[in-house]
Amino acid sequence: MAEWKAAGRAPKDSDEALWQRFRAAQDRFFSRRSEAFSERDAEFAANAKLKEELLVEAEKIDPSADLKAAQAQLHRIQERWDEIGKVPRERMRELEGRLRAVADKVRAAADAQWRRSDPEAQARVDQFRERVEQFEAQAQKARAAGDERRAKEAQEQADQWREWLAAAEQAIASR
């Protein structure tokens, strides 16, 4: 249109015919463009419907029942989600937010399970238990040798390590 206007006017006898021809081409272009946009919008609306159906399935995932199965199911849903394709722009935030909420729920359950089974924390508990056993063995050995002072010191150490063991076990249990 900018080029049409910049070209200036044609002779009076052909100007109206050229304009009508240009206008018809422009109308065909915009009509086809509108059809293409309508097709795309219909496809995006159908995609949104498919994603809503996936969300119904995803929102039923219960990670507390079986975390591994929940993670696998969520992964399959996310793959199908990506395969479906684009949705209308005004629906993206809503739909993505709902799927993100499900993913966050599964991730939170996995994090909680990891914290409960934190290998480092469990190693500390095991270490504390080992130290208690060591000091109790030392105390018993000192008593058997008749050295009450060393037996008392070792027992005090064992008691201290037992307190730390109890605190570590409680920390793991409360996670």
Secondary structure, 3 states (H helix, E strand, C coil): CHHHHHHCCCCHHHHHHHHHHHHHHHHHHHHHHHHHHHHHHHHHHHHHHHHHHHHHHHCCCCCCCCHHHHHHHHHHHHHHHHHHCCCCHHHHHHHHHHHHHHHHHHHHHHHHHHHHCCHHHHHHHHHHHHHHHHHHHHHHHHHHHCCHHHHHHHHHHHHHHHHHHHHHHHHHHCC
